[in-house]
């Protein structure tokens, strides 16, 4: 079998399966391990797949670039069921005595309905999040600064300086986009700085993002893809070698 034919077959297998191991290729195509590894390496260099330990995964789809910032109302209408599954799982990760940061956003907002740990302290830069938690009798600290109308997030120098004084045991964040190369991105530079600062003050970081956020690049990167454990609703095999991913059912 010619190398071009083998490589076409490997790509066809990946289209169907999303991922494949070297051992599987040797059995399916009746080729040696060295041949399978060589073809994977060549296809990886050509950008047609992603070489991973022991095999390959489907190459990342072409990224969609977005600079517009949807309002909270607009984001609330998208993928509600998926966001709730992610939020429910995220809320279950909070432990007694945790000092918790909750980022502004719709998916983090859904978390508030599922939080049961009263023996923790919550810090947020979202006015609505703070009001919800306070109404439930939780200990809440609201970050001070400038209120951004479209996302209802508190941003600005005051917020950044305040966050630098805190040391969170765990933080939960939202993002507008996720990409292997660009990392976690958001449209607004000021909001990105607040996210970046809060994230750096967290011992453990979780990024809450449904499947629609993957392969999307927004204007400003606030963290690399390795900076957080991603909580999502679909298997993203092409990201598993680049980041820690938890599937929320």
Number of C-alpha atoms within 10 A of each C-alpha: 7 6 11 10 9 17 18 12 15 21 22 13 16 17 13 10 11 18 20 19 16 20 15 13 21 16 11 12 13 10 15 14 15 11 15 22 20 14 17 24 18 14 20 18 12 10 13 16 23 22 23 18 8 10 18 25 26 25 21 18 11 9 17 13 12 15 14 12 16 13 14 15 11 11 15 16 9 13 13 15 11 18 25 23 20 27 27 20 20 23 19 13 11 20 16 10 12 17 19 23 27 23 27 26 24 24 29 26 22 21 23 18 15 15 19 14 16 17 14 16 17 23 22 25 28 24 16 16 27 23 14 15 20 14 10 13 10 19 15 19 16 17 21 20 17 15 15 14 10 12 18 18 23 25 23 18 14 14 21 22 15 14 24 13 10 14 16 22 17 21 27 28 21 23 26 23 28 28 24 20 12 20 23 29 28 26 20 15 16 17 22 21 21 24 25 16 19 28 27 17 19 19 11 16 21 23 26 28 24 27 17 15 20 23 19 22 25 25 19 21 24 22 21 17 22 14 18 21 17 26 24 26 22 15 14 17 17 21 21 14 15 15 17 15 21 19 15 20 12
